[in-house]
Amino acid sequence: MKHYIIAKFKDRDDTDRLLPEIEDLFQKTLDIKGVESAVIHKSNSTRDNRYSIMIEMNLSQEGLEAFDASEVHKEWKNTYGDRLESKAIFDCD
């Protein structure tokens, strides 16, 4: 399945500044059983009504459950949660 995290930073400058460390963080998800890939897409738009990044993960249902319980997920929420204006989560086949 595909798992998408679509996030918008409160401070638009955070996108470029934080992208390398977010990519490093999500590379650690590849060590989680059931996670096949994790790719970070940066928006190519500077419009105010656009989201900043999209995290695309390919994983199994078990991988999603393991990711949700993982230290990576906790670090994502604890480190970046307060910096987000909004986010959307979307899962599909």
Protein Blocks (a to p, Z undefined) as FASTA:
>chain_A
ZZddddddfblmlmmmmmmmmmmmmmmmmmpghiabdcddddfbfbfkbcfbdcdddddf
klmmmmmmpmklmmmmmmmmmmpfbdcddddZZ
